[in-house]
Amino acid sequence: MTTTAHTTGRRSLREWWNNLSRVQQWAVLIPLVALIYALPVLNPIIITTEPGTDFQIAMFEIARYALIAIGLNVVVGQAGLLDLGYVGFFAVGAYVAALFTSPDSALTKLPFLAVLPIAMVITMVFGVILGTPTLRLRGDYLAIVTLGFGEIVRLLADNLSPLRGNQGFQQIGAPPGTNDDGTPLFNNTDGTPWYWLIVTIIIVILVLVGNLERSRVGRAWVAIRDDEDAAEIMGVNTFKFKIWAFVIGAAIGGLSGALYAGQLAFVNNQKFDVVTSMLFLAAVILGGSGNKVGVILGAVVVAYIPLKFTAIAEWKYLIFGLVLVILMIFRPQGLLGARQRLLTYGRQAYQRLLGRGEQVSSDTALATEKNGGVK
């Protein structure tokens, strides 16, 4: 009974949202976005962290996980490719930011904001290098190869002397700007500016990824995810579109790694292990693979719980593992599973179908009335 009521309520909410015009939807979203921006300043008592944990830094961590989850969702949720080594792309972006901005590096120093697109391009190249020989594999074989990629990146960081191993890079650059007292606006002790920057980037990427989902590329990804053999028979160049998914996911992962390096102002080889990659994947699976809002919710849960309840932080891997097992038994689609709907012109088709149904009902009622109540 409870499950049925919950499903009905969610369907009614979805229908209400779909019936709103774009202007009305933006009228709802703008106050919500404003509230999200204001969270580090408001520091609501309901969600604030314990005294030993800085709330603004915690909000940055949550936003960082959300950005990572959106990128991984392109690979896992949209294209259906199981990637266990996504932390490798994250690490590449972090090291690019370190190499081009830290005084510990011998490379030419560049402004931090100029390094962000460079990090995205370099991780896209790594995505092509990894994807070209491996994306003809499927399922468990692809998962093992991507897991190996993440480990290779970590081992390279351990053993290549220019990457400085455990010693790492310090004084990594940050975006320009100063406070009223002359101190840098973006620093590693105040998470608020970094949070605002990442939320802005997330909004831009959500718009771009949403448009991509409704394009020919998005339809191809859904076809590959549902049945790759059937998609190939119908003429979809599955290999090309899988490469596209890998490249786009890699770019977002590299961007998130560069932002992480800038906020922390330090990078070494201890931040990019397999367990971290599993947390990234857990955020996508927990929230709902294939649903952008769902993976953001999953990222919030995965990042926020250990920061809110520090007493259980060391048990987070066990806790999230148990939660995922239970979730896969009772709700395998995640907290907010992907909807099966038209990706292109879905709203117009839905409204036209609804209008046609209302017209048929009206014509039937009129005919019944003319026939004296006999259909």
C-alpha positions as CSV (number, residue, x, y, z in Angstrom):
1,M,0.0,0.0,0.0
2,T,2.8,2.4,1.0
3,T,4.8,1.6,-2.1
4,T,1.8,2.1,-4.4
5,A,1.0,5.5,-2.8
6,H,4.7,6.5,-3.1
7,T,4.8,5.5,-6.8
8,T,1.5,7.3,-7.5
9,G,2.7,10.5,-5.8
10,R,5.9,10.5,-7.7
11,R,4.1,10.0,-11.0
12,S,1.7,12.8,-10.2
13,L,4.7,15.1,-9.3
14,R,6.3,14.1,-12.6
15,E,3.2,14.8,-14.6
16,W,2.8,18.2,-12.9
17,W,6.3,19.1,-13.8
18,N,6.0,17.9,-17.4
19,N,2.8,20.0,-17.8
20,L,4.6,23.2,-16.8
21,S,6.0,25.4,-19.6
22,R,9.7,26.2,-19.7
23,V,9.0,29.6,-18.2
24,Q,7.1,28.1,-15.3
25,Q,9.8,25.5,-14.7
26,W,12.5,28.2,-14.6
27,A,10.3,30.1,-12.1
28,V,10.5,27.0,-9.9
29,L,14.2,26.3,-10.5
30,I,15.6,29.8,-10.0
31,P,14.6,30.1,-6.2
32,L,15.9,26.6,-5.7
33,V,19.2,27.4,-7.3
34,A,19.5,30.6,-5.3
35,L,18.9,28.5,-2.1
36,I,21.6,26.1,-3.2
37,Y,24.1,28.9,-3.7
38,A,23.2,30.4,-0.3
39,L,23.7,27.2,1.7
40,P,27.4,27.8,2.8
41,V,26.4,31.3,4.0
42,L,23.1,30.2,5.7
43,N,24.7,27.1,7.3
44,P,21.3,25.6,8.2
45,I,21.3,24.0,11.6
46,I,19.5,20.9,10.2
47,I,22.4,20.0,7.8
48,T,25.4,21.7,9.4
49,T,28.3,19.5,10.3
50,E,29.9,18.8,13.7
51,P,32.2,21.5,15.2
52,G,35.3,19.7,14.1
53,T,34.3,19.8,10.4
54,D,34.2,23.0,8.4
55,F,30.8,23.3,6.8
56,Q,31.9,25.4,3.8
57,I,34.7,22.8,3.0
58,A,32.1,20.1,3.4
59,M,29.8,21.8,0.9
60,F,32.7,22.0,-1.5
61,E,33.3,18.3,-1.1
62,I,29.6,17.6,-1.8
63,A,29.7,19.7,-4.9
64,R,32.9,18.0,-6.1
65,Y,31.3,14.6,-5.8
66,A,28.2,15.8,-7.6
67,L,30.4,17.0,-10.5
68,I,32.2,13.7,-10.6
69,A,29.0,11.7,-10.5
70,I,27.6,13.7,-13.5
71,G,30.7,12.8,-15.5
72,L,30.6,9.2,-14.5
73,N,26.9,9.0,-15.2
74,V,27.6,9.8,-18.9
75,V,29.7,6.7,-19.1
76,V,27.8,4.3,-16.8
77,G,24.3,5.6,-16.8
78,Q,23.8,6.9,-20.4
79,A,26.0,4.6,-22.4
80,G,25.9,1.6,-20.1
81,L,29.7,1.1,-19.8
82,L,30.9,-0.2,-16.5
83,D,33.9,2.0,-15.6
84,L,35.7,1.0,-12.4
85,G,38.8,3.2,-13.0
86,Y,37.2,6.7,-13.3
87,V,39.5,7.9,-10.6
88,G,42.3,7.7,-13.3
89,F,40.7,10.6,-15.2
90,F,40.3,12.5,-12.0
91,A,44.0,12.0,-11.2
92,V,45.1,13.1,-14.6
93,G,43.2,16.4,-14.2
94,A,44.6,16.9,-10.8
95,Y,48.2,16.3,-11.9
96,V,47.7,18.6,-15.0
97,A,46.7,21.4,-12.7
98,A,49.7,20.7,-10.4
99,L,52.2,20.5,-13.3
100,F,51.2,23.8,-14.8
101,T,50.6,25.9,-11.7
102,S,52.8,24.6,-8.9
103,P,56.3,26.0,-8.3
104,D,57.5,22.5,-7.6
105,S,57.0,21.7,-11.3
106,A,59.5,22.5,-14.0
107,L,56.9,23.2,-16.7
108,T,55.8,26.7,-17.7
109,K,53.4,28.3,-15.2
110,L,49.9,29.2,-16.5
111,P,46.9,30.9,-14.9
112,F,44.6,28.4,-13.2
113,L,41.6,29.2,-15.2
114,A,43.6,28.6,-18.4
115,V,44.7,25.2,-17.0
116,L,41.1,24.0,-16.6
117,P,40.4,23.5,-20.4
118,I,43.9,22.1,-20.8
119,A,43.1,19.5,-18.1
120,M,39.9,18.6,-19.9
121,V,41.6,18.2,-23.3
122,I,44.4,16.1,-21.9
123,T,42.0,13.8,-20.1
124,M,39.9,13.5,-23.3
125,V,43.1,12.3,-25.0
126,F,43.6,9.7,-22.3
127,G,39.9,8.7,-22.8
128,V,40.6,8.1,-26.5
129,I,43.8,6.2,-25.7
130,L,42.0,4.0,-23.2
131,G,38.8,3.6,-25.2
132,T,40.1,2.9,-28.6
133,P,41.6,-0.6,-27.8
134,T,39.2,-1.5,-25.0
135,L,35.7,-0.4,-25.9
136,R,35.2,-3.4,-28.1
137,L,35.0,-5.3,-24.9
138,R,31.8,-5.6,-22.8
139,G,30.6,-6.2,-19.3
140,D,33.1,-7.6,-16.8
141,Y,36.0,-7.5,-19.3
142,L,35.6,-3.8,-19.8
143,A,35.3,-3.3,-16.1
144,I,38.6,-5.1,-15.5
145,V,40.4,-3.1,-18.1
146,T,39.1,0.2,-16.7
147,L,40.1,-0.9,-13.2
148,G,43.6,-1.6,-14.5
149,F,43.7,1.9,-16.1
150,G,43.0,3.5,-12.7
151,E,45.8,1.4,-11.1
152,I,48.2,2.3,-13.9
153,V,47.7,6.0,-13.3
154,R,48.3,5.5,-9.6
155,L,51.5,3.5,-10.2
156,L,52.8,6.1,-12.6
157,A,52.3,8.7,-10.0
158,D,54.2,6.5,-7.6
159,N,57.2,5.8,-9.9
160,L,57.6,8.7,-12.3
161,S,60.1,11.2,-10.8
162,P,58.4,14.3,-12.5
163,L,55.2,13.4,-10.6
164,R,57.1,13.5,-7.3
165,G,55.5,10.4,-5.8
166,N,54.5,10.8,-2.1
167,Q,56.2,14.2,-1.9
168,G,53.7,15.6,-4.3
169,F,53.1,19.2,-5.4
170,Q,52.4,22.2,-3.2
171,Q,51.1,25.7,-3.7
172,I,48.9,24.7,-6.6
173,G,47.3,27.7,-8.3
174,A,43.8,29.0,-7.9
175,P,41.4,31.4,-9.7
176,P,42.3,35.1,-9.4
177,G,40.6,37.4,-6.9
178,T,41.2,39.0,-3.5
179,N,39.1,39.7,-0.4
180,D,38.8,43.2,1.1
181,D,41.8,42.6,3.3
182,G,44.0,41.6,0.4
183,T,44.0,37.9,1.0
184,P,43.3,35.5,-1.9
185,L,39.6,34.9,-2.5
186,F,40.2,31.3,-3.5
187,N,42.2,29.6,-0.8
188,N,42.3,26.1,0.9
189,T,40.7,27.3,4.2
190,D,37.5,28.9,2.8
191,G,35.3,26.5,0.7
192,T,32.6,29.0,-0.1
193,P,34.1,30.5,-3.3
194,W,35.1,27.1,-4.5
195,Y,31.6,25.8,-3.8
196,W,30.1,28.6,-5.8
197,L,32.5,28.0,-8.7
198,I,31.7,24.2,-8.9
199,V,27.9,24.8,-8.6
200,T,28.1,27.2,-11.5
201,I,30.1,24.6,-13.5
202,I,27.6,21.9,-12.6
203,I,24.7,24.0,-13.9
204,V,26.4,24.6,-17.2
205,I,27.3,21.0,-17.6
206,L,23.8,19.9,-16.7
207,V,22.4,22.1,-19.5
208,L,25.0,20.8,-22.0
209,V,24.5,17.1,-21.0
210,G,20.8,17.5,-21.1
211,N,20.8,18.9,-24.6
212,L,23.2,16.1,-25.6
213,E,20.8,13.4,-24.2
214,R,18.0,14.7,-26.4
215,S,20.2,14.7,-29.5
216,R,21.1,11.9,-31.8
217,V,24.1,11.1,-29.6
218,G,21.9,10.6,-26.5
219,R,19.5,8.4,-28.4
220,A,22.4,6.2,-29.5
221,W,23.7,5.9,-26.0
222,V,20.3,4.8,-24.7
223,A,20.1,2.2,-27.5
224,I,23.6,0.9,-26.7
225,R,22.8,0.8,-23.0
226,D,19.5,-1.2,-23.5
227,D,20.8,-3.6,-26.2
228,E,24.1,-3.1,-28.0
229,D,23.6,-5.9,-30.5
230,A,20.1,-4.6,-31.5
231,A,21.5,-1.0,-31.8
232,E,24.3,-2.2,-34.0
233,I,21.9,-4.2,-36.2
234,M,19.8,-1.0,-36.6
235,G,22.8,0.9,-38.0
236,V,24.1,2.6,-34.8
237,N,27.9,2.9,-34.9
238,T,28.2,1.6,-31.4
239,F,32.0,1.9,-31.1
240,K,32.0,5.6,-32.1
241,F,29.3,6.6,-29.7
242,K,31.0,4.6,-26.8
243,I,34.2,6.6,-27.6
244,W,32.1,9.8,-27.4
245,A,30.8,8.8,-23.9
246,F,34.2,7.9,-22.7
247,V,35.7,11.2,-23.9
248,I,33.0,13.4,-22.5
249,G,33.1,11.5,-19.2
250,A,36.9,11.8,-19.1
251,A,36.7,15.6,-19.7
252,I,34.3,16.1,-16.7
253,G,36.5,13.9,-14.6
254,G,39.6,15.8,-15.5
255,L,37.9,19.1,-14.7
256,S,36.8,17.9,-11.3
257,G,40.3,16.7,-10.6
258,A,41.8,20.1,-11.5
259,L,39.3,21.9,-9.2
260,Y,40.1,19.5,-6.4
261,A,43.8,20.1,-6.8
262,G,43.3,23.9,-6.8
263,Q,41.2,23.9,-3.6
264,L,43.5,21.5,-1.7
265,A,46.6,23.3,-3.1
266,F,48.4,19.9,-2.8
267,V,48.5,16.7,-4.8
268,N,50.4,13.5,-4.3
269,N,49.9,9.8,-5.1
270,Q,47.8,9.0,-2.0
271,K,44.5,10.5,-3.3
272,F,43.7,8.2,-6.2
273,D,43.2,4.6,-5.1
274,V,40.7,2.0,-6.2
275,V,38.5,2.6,-3.1
276,T,38.0,6.2,-4.1
277,S,36.9,5.1,-7.6
278,M,34.4,2.7,-5.9
279,L,32.9,5.6,-4.0
280,F,32.4,7.6,-7.2
281,L,30.6,4.6,-8.7
282,A,28.6,4.1,-5.6
283,A,27.2,7.6,-5.9
284,V,26.0,6.9,-9.4
285,I,24.4,3.5,-8.5
286,L,22.9,4.7,-5.3
287,G,21.3,7.8,-6.8
288,G,20.0,6.1,-9.9
289,S,22.2,5.4,-12.9
290,G,21.0,7.3,-16.0
291,N,19.2,10.0,-14.0
292,K,21.1,13.3,-13.6
293,V,19.2,14.4,-10.6
294,G,19.5,11.0,-9.1
295,V,23.3,10.8,-9.4
296,I,23.6,14.2,-7.8
297,L,21.4,12.9,-4.9
298,G,23.6,9.9,-4.6
299,A,26.8,12.1,-4.6
300,V,25.3,14.2,-1.8
301,V,24.6,11.1,0.3
302,V,28.0,9.5,-0.3
303,A,29.9,12.8,0.4
304,Y,27.7,14.2,3.1
305,I,27.2,11.3,5.5
306,P,30.8,10.8,6.5
307,L,31.3,14.6,7.0
308,K,28.1,14.9,9.0
309,F,28.6,11.9,11.2
310,T,32.4,11.8,11.8
311,A,32.1,9.0,14.3
312,I,31.2,6.5,11.5
313,A,33.4,8.0,8.8
314,E,36.0,5.2,9.1
315,W,33.2,2.7,8.5
316,K,31.8,4.5,5.4
317,Y,33.0,1.8,2.9
318,L,31.3,-0.9,4.9
319,I,28.1,1.1,5.3
320,F,27.8,2.1,1.7
321,G,28.6,-1.5,0.6
322,L,25.7,-2.8,2.8
323,V,23.4,0.0,1.5
324,L,24.2,-0.9,-2.1
325,V,23.5,-4.6,-1.5
326,I,20.1,-3.8,0.1
327,L,19.3,-1.3,-2.6
328,M,20.1,-3.8,-5.4
329,I,17.7,-6.2,-3.7
330,F,14.8,-3.9,-3.1
331,R,15.3,-1.1,-5.6
332,P,17.9,-2.0,-8.3
333,Q,17.2,1.2,-10.3
334,G,18.5,3.4,-7.4
335,L,16.8,6.1,-5.4
336,L,15.8,8.0,-8.6
337,G,16.0,5.6,-11.5
338,A,16.2,6.7,-15.1
339,R,12.8,7.2,-16.8
340,Q,11.9,5.5,-19.9
341,R,10.7,8.4,-22.1
342,L,11.2,10.0,-25.4
343,L,14.5,11.9,-25.4
344,T,13.7,14.2,-28.4
345,Y,10.6,16.4,-28.4
346,G,9.3,14.3,-25.5
347,R,7.4,17.1,-23.9
348,Q,5.6,18.0,-27.1
349,A,4.7,14.4,-27.9
350,Y,3.4,13.9,-24.3
351,Q,1.3,17.0,-24.5
352,R,-0.1,16.1,-27.9
353,L,-0.9,12.6,-26.8
354,L,-2.6,14.0,-23.7
355,G,-4.6,16.5,-25.8
356,R,-5.6,13.8,-28.3
357,G,-6.9,11.6,-25.4
358,E,-8.9,14.5,-24.0
359,Q,-10.4,15.1,-27.5
360,V,-11.3,11.4,-28.0
361,S,-13.0,11.4,-24.6
362,S,-15.0,14.5,-25.4
363,D,-16.1,13.1,-28.8
364,T,-17.1,9.9,-27.2
365,A,-19.2,11.7,-24.6
366,L,-20.9,13.9,-27.2
367,A,-21.7,10.8,-29.4
368,T,-23.1,9.0,-26.4
369,E,-25.3,12.0,-25.5
370,K,-26.7,12.2,-29.1
371,N,-27.5,8.5,-29.1
372,G,-29.5,8.8,-26.0
373,G,-26.9,7.3,-23.7
374,V,-26.2,4.3,-26.0
375,K,-22.5,4.0,-27.2
